Amino acid sequence: MKRIVIFASGSGSNAENIIKHFKSSKIASVTHVLSNNEHAKVFDRCERLNVDASLFDKESFTKDDTVLTFLQVEADIIVLAGFLWRIPAKIVEAFPNKIINIHPALLPKYGGKGMYGMNVHKAVKENNETETGITIHYVNENYDEGAIIFQAKTALTNNDSPENIAEKIHTLEYEHFPKTIEEVILKNV
């Protein structure tokens, strides 16, 4: 049974969806959620779902090896579900092709530092895109530049607001992220 550790910074809706997907799985389970935000709603979700969750700070993530050591003991695969910090090189090196992220756009468009959540959806709207989607990719040392694993698209109309776009993206995320994680685990981990 492979162990999934999820990193999340916000509400945790994708984390909850992944936890539920793997609850009855014979190949993997979510063993822990880590967050850099003490006010993240993901903690409430974890408590309700009976999954361990911990808070960590920038120093234990980037300067010392606290988070890395924890991951080396507790994780076979790492999933970023709305996590906003760049992953340090030492963690990327320790988990080659075992860190997966989801991005709310069709990379390489609308990627990079600061491009998350509504920032992405507003940029998509401002540029009058006719489609957008999600990208699930491996993580490297740079924001949103790792090898693409999977993309899914959705059509947009002139009437779509950034909020409508966000809803369409969430639908794609909930449908595809857990299944793609499972496929990666079956192939590589």
Backbone hydrogen bonds in HBPLUS format (Angstrom, degrees):
<---DONOR---> <-ACCEPTOR-->    atom                        ^
c    i                          cat <-CA-CA->   ^        H-A-AA   ^      H-
h    n   atom  resd res      DA  || num        DHA   H-A  angle D-A-AA Bond
n    s   type  num  typ     dist DA aas  dist angle  dist       angle   num
A0002-LYS N   A0027-ILE O   2.81 MM  25  6.06 171.2  1.82 143.0 140.4     1
A0029-SER N   A0002-LYS O   3.00 MM  27  6.55 146.1  2.12 164.3 173.4     2
A0076-ASP N   A0003-ARG O   2.85 MM  73  5.12 171.1  1.86 143.0 144.2     3
A0077-ILE N   A0003-ARG O   3.15 MM  74  6.44 153.0  2.22 162.2 161.3     4
A0004-ILE N   A0029-SER O   2.88 MM  25  5.89 166.3  1.90 154.9 153.8     5
A0031-THR N   A0004-ILE O   2.91 MM  27  5.89 151.3  1.99 149.9 158.2     6
A0005-VAL N   A0077-ILE O   3.09 MM  72  6.53 158.6  2.13 158.0 164.5     7
A0079-VAL N   A0005-VAL O   2.95 MM  74  6.30 158.9  1.99 149.9 155.0     8
A0006-ILE N   A0032-HIS O   3.01 MM  26  6.47 159.0  2.05 154.9 156.9     9
A0034-LEU N   A0006-ILE O   2.76 MM  28  6.18 162.3  1.79 163.6 170.0    10
A0007-PHE N   A0079-VAL O   2.83 MM  72  6.24 158.6  1.88 158.9 164.5    11
A0081-ALA N   A0007-PHE O   2.89 MM  74  6.05 174.8  1.89 173.3 174.7    12
A0008-ALA N   A0034-LEU O   3.00 MM  26  6.41 155.7  2.06 160.5 167.6    13
A0009-SER N   A0082-GLY O   2.94 MM  73  5.83 146.1  2.05 125.2 128.4    14
A0042-VAL N   A0010-GLY O   3.14 MM  32  6.27 140.4  2.30 165.4 154.8    15
A0016-GLU N   A0012-GLY O   2.84 MM   4  6.03 161.6  1.87 153.0 157.1    16
A0017-ASN N   A0013-SER O   3.06 MM   4  6.25 158.7  2.11 142.6 148.4    17
A0018-ILE N   A0014-ASN O   2.94 MM   4  6.18 156.6  1.99 151.3 157.1    18
A0019-ILE N   A0015-ALA O   2.86 MM   4  6.08 166.0  1.87 156.0 160.1    19
A0020-LYS N   A0016-GLU O   2.91 MM   4  6.11 169.6  1.92 155.9 158.2    20
A0021-HIS N   A0017-ASN O   2.98 MM   4  6.13 153.7  2.05 140.8 148.5    21
A0022-PHE N   A0018-ILE O   3.07 MM   4  6.32 156.3  2.13 154.5 159.0    22
A0023-LYS N   A0020-LYS O   3.30 MM   3  5.12 155.8  2.36  98.1 105.3    23
A0025-SER N   A0022-PHE O   3.19 MM   3  4.77 163.1  2.22  99.0 103.8    24
A0033-VAL N   A0052-ASP O   2.87 MM  19  6.32 141.8  2.02 141.5 153.9    25
A0054-SER N   A0033-VAL O   2.88 MM  21  6.43 149.9  1.97 157.2 167.2    26
A0035-SER N   A0054-SER O   2.90 MM  19  6.31 154.6  1.97 160.8 167.7    27
A0056-PHE N   A0035-SER O   2.96 MM  21  6.28 147.4  2.06 154.0 160.0    28
A0040-ALA N   A0037-ASN O   3.03 MM   3  5.31 168.0  2.05 117.5 119.7    29
A0043-PHE N   A0040-ALA O   3.32 MM   3  6.18 162.0  2.36 118.4 120.8    30
A0044-ASP N   A0041-LYS O   3.03 MM   3  5.39 123.7  2.36 106.6 119.3    31
A0045-ARG N   A0041-LYS O   3.22 MM   4  6.65 159.9  2.26 151.7 157.2    32
A0046-CYS N   A0042-VAL O   2.90 MM   4  6.13 160.1  1.94 150.7 155.8    33
A0047-GLU N   A0043-PHE O   3.00 MM   4  6.22 157.2  2.05 146.3 152.3    34
A0048-ARG N   A0044-ASP O   3.02 MM   4  6.26 164.3  2.04 151.3 155.2    35
A0049-LEU N   A0045-ARG O   2.87 MM   4  6.07 147.1  1.98 147.6 157.6    36
A0050-ASN N   A0046-CYS O   2.80 MM   4  5.74 106.8  2.34 139.3 155.2    37
A0051-VAL N   A0046-CYS O   2.91 MM   5  4.89 167.1  1.93 138.3 142.7    38
A0050-ASN N   A0047-GLU O   3.27 MM   3  5.06 156.5  2.33  97.1 103.9    39
A0061-PHE N   A0057-ASP O   3.19 MM   4  6.37 128.3  2.47 141.6 155.7    40
A0061-PHE N   A0058-LYS O   3.15 MM   3  5.02 136.1  2.36  93.9 106.6    41
A0062-THR N   A0058-LYS O   2.78 MM   4  5.89 163.5  1.81 159.9 162.9    42
A0063-LYS N   A0059-GLU O   2.90 MM   4  4.89 134.6  2.11 121.9 136.1    43
A0064-ASP N   A0059-GLU O   2.96 MM   5  6.23 164.5  1.98 155.2 159.9    44
A0067-VAL N   A0060-SER O   3.10 MM   7  5.86 169.9  2.11 150.2 147.8    45
A0069-THR N   A0065-ASP O   2.78 MM   4  5.78 167.5  1.80 156.6 160.0    46
A0070-PHE N   A0066-THR O   3.07 MM   4  6.26 159.9  2.11 145.6 151.3    47
A0071-LEU N   A0067-VAL O   2.91 MM   4  6.16 164.5  1.94 156.7 160.4    48
A0072-GLN N   A0068-LEU O   2.91 MM   4  6.16 155.7  1.97 152.6 159.4    49
A0073-VAL N   A0069-THR O   3.26 MM   4  6.49 137.4  2.45 141.8 151.5    50
A0073-VAL N   A0070-PHE O   3.15 MM   3  5.37 135.5  2.36 101.0 112.8    51
A0074-GLU N   A0070-PHE O   2.87 MM   4  5.99 155.7  1.93 152.9 161.0    52
A0075-ALA N   A0071-LEU O   2.87 MM   4  5.05 156.4  1.93 144.5 143.3    53
A0078-ILE N   A0098-LYS O   2.81 MM  20  6.15 169.5  1.82 164.3 168.0    54
A0100-ILE N   A0078-ILE O   2.88 MM  22  6.32 159.3  1.92 155.0 159.6    55
A0080-LEU N   A0100-ILE O   2.73 MM  20  6.07 167.6  1.75 167.7 170.8    56
A0091-ILE N   A0088-PRO O   3.04 MM   3  5.59 134.2  2.26 112.4 123.5    57
A0092-VAL N   A0088-PRO O   3.14 MM   4  6.50 163.9  2.16 154.2 159.1    58
A0093-GLU N   A0089-ALA O   2.80 MM   4  5.97 164.9  1.82 158.3 162.0    59
A0094-ALA N   A0090-LYS O   3.19 MM   4  6.19 141.8  2.34 127.1 136.5    60
A0095-PHE N   A0091-ILE O   3.06 MM   4  6.23 131.1  2.31 144.0 156.0    61
A0095-PHE N   A0092-VAL O   3.24 MM   3  5.26 138.5  2.42  96.8 108.1    62
A0098-LYS N   A0095-PHE O   3.13 MM   3  5.09 147.3  2.24 130.6 121.9    63
A0139-VAL N   A0099-ILE O   2.98 MM  40  5.50 141.5  2.13 144.8 146.0    64
A0101-ASN N   A0137-HIS O   2.85 MM  36  5.47 165.8  1.87 163.2 168.0    65
A0137-HIS N   A0101-ASN O   2.94 MM  36  5.47 157.3  1.99 148.4 156.0    66
A0103-HIS N   A0135-THR O   2.76 MM  32  5.13 154.5  1.82 149.4 158.2    67
A0135-THR N   A0103-HIS O   2.94 MM  32  5.13 154.9  2.00 147.4 153.3    68
A0109-LYS N   A0106-LEU O   3.09 MM   3  5.77 134.2  2.31 135.4 128.2    69
A0115-MET N   A0112-GLY O   3.04 MM   3  5.61 161.5  2.07 137.5 140.2    70
A0119-ASN N   A0116-TYR O   3.06 MM   3  5.59 131.0  2.31 150.9 146.6    71
A0120-VAL N   A0117-GLY O   3.03 MM   3  5.67 129.8  2.30 114.5 124.8    72
A0121-HIS N   A0117-GLY O   3.33 MM   4  6.73 160.9  2.37 145.1 150.0    73
A0122-LYS N   A0118-MET O   2.85 MM   4  5.88 160.9  1.88 151.1 155.3    74
A0123-ALA N   A0119-ASN O   3.17 MM   4  6.28 156.2  2.23 138.6 145.0    75
A0124-VAL N   A0120-VAL O   2.90 MM   4  6.18 157.7  1.95 155.8 162.4    76
A0125-LYS N   A0121-HIS O   3.03 MM   4  6.20 160.0  2.08 143.5 148.6    77
A0126-GLU N   A0122-LYS O   2.84 MM   4  6.04 165.9  1.86 153.0 157.1    78
A0127-ASN N   A0123-ALA O   3.06 MM   4  6.15 142.5  2.20 142.7 151.2    79
A0129-GLU N   A0124-VAL O   3.29 MM   5  5.74 178.5  2.29 162.1 161.7    80
A0128-ASN N   A0125-LYS O   2.94 MM   3  5.12 161.8  1.98 112.9 116.2    81
A0156-LEU N   A0130-THR O   2.78 MM  26  4.89 157.5  1.83 134.5 128.7    82
A0132-THR N   A0154-THR O   3.02 MM  22  5.59 157.1  2.08 156.7 163.6    83
A0154-THR N   A0132-THR O   2.76 MM  22  5.59 149.0  1.86 157.2 156.1    84
A0134-ILE N   A0152-ALA O   2.93 MM  18  5.49 149.4  2.03 149.7 159.6    85
A0152-ALA N   A0134-ILE O   3.22 MM  18  5.49 151.2  2.30 137.7 144.3    86
A0136-ILE N   A0150-PHE O   2.82 MM  14  5.15 171.9  1.83 158.8 161.2    87
A0149-ILE N   A0136-ILE O   2.79 MM  13  5.57 162.2  1.82 148.4 152.8    88
A0150-PHE N   A0136-ILE O   3.11 MM  14  5.15 158.2  2.16 143.7 145.5    89
A0138-TYR N   A0147-ALA O   2.87 MM   9  5.37 159.5  1.91 159.8 159.7    90
A0160-ASP N   A0157-THR O   3.16 MM   3  5.49 161.3  2.20 109.5 115.1    91
A0164-ASN N   A0161-SER O   3.03 MM   3  5.05 116.0  2.45  98.0 113.4    92
A0165-ILE N   A0161-SER O   2.90 MM   4  6.21 162.0  1.94 158.5 163.8    93
A0166-ALA N   A0162-PRO O   2.91 MM   4  6.14 153.7  1.98 141.6 148.7    94
A0167-GLU N   A0163-GLU O   3.07 MM   4  6.39 152.6  2.14 143.7 150.2    95
A0168-LYS N   A0164-ASN O   3.03 MM   4  6.37 159.5  2.07 152.0 156.9    96
A0169-ILE N   A0165-ILE O   2.92 MM   4  6.19 156.6  1.98 153.0 159.8    97
A0170-HIS N   A0166-ALA O   2.86 MM   4  6.12 161.0  1.90 152.9 157.8    98
A0171-THR N   A0167-GLU O   3.07 MM   4  6.31 156.5  2.12 148.4 154.1    99
A0172-LEU N   A0168-LYS O   3.19 MM   4  6.54 156.9  2.25 144.2 149.6   100
A0173-GLU N   A0169-ILE O   2.83 MM   4  6.13 161.0  1.86 156.0 162.2   101
A0174-TYR N   A0170-HIS O   2.89 MM   4  6.05 173.1  1.89 157.9 158.8   102
A0175-GLU N   A0171-THR O   3.11 MM   4  6.21 152.4  2.19 142.0 149.6   103
A0176-HIS N   A0172-LEU O   2.91 MM   4  5.97 165.5  1.93 155.7 159.1   104
A0177-PHE N   A0173-GLU O   2.93 MM   4  5.36 161.8  1.96 144.2 149.9   105
A0180-THR N   A0176-HIS O   2.94 MM   4  5.99 157.4  1.99 156.2 162.7   106
A0181-ILE N   A0177-PHE O   2.99 MM   4  6.20 161.4  2.03 157.1 161.8   107
A0182-GLU N   A0178-PRO O   3.01 MM   4  6.24 160.8  2.05 148.4 153.5   108
A0183-GLU N   A0179-LYS O   2.97 MM   4  6.25 154.7  2.03 145.1 151.9   109
A0184-VAL N   A0180-THR O   2.95 MM   4  6.21 157.9  2.00 151.7 157.1   110
A0185-ILE N   A0181-ILE O   2.95 MM   4  6.23 161.3  1.98 153.8 158.8   111
A0186-LEU N   A0182-GLU O   2.94 MM   4  6.20 163.5  1.97 152.5 156.7   112
A0187-LYS N   A0183-GLU O   3.02 MM   4  6.21 145.8  2.14 143.9 152.8   113
A0188-ASN N   A0184-VAL O   2.82 MM   4  5.78 167.7  1.83 159.9 162.9   114
A0189-VAL N   A0185-ILE O   3.29 MM   4  4.85 141.5  2.45 114.1 124.8   115
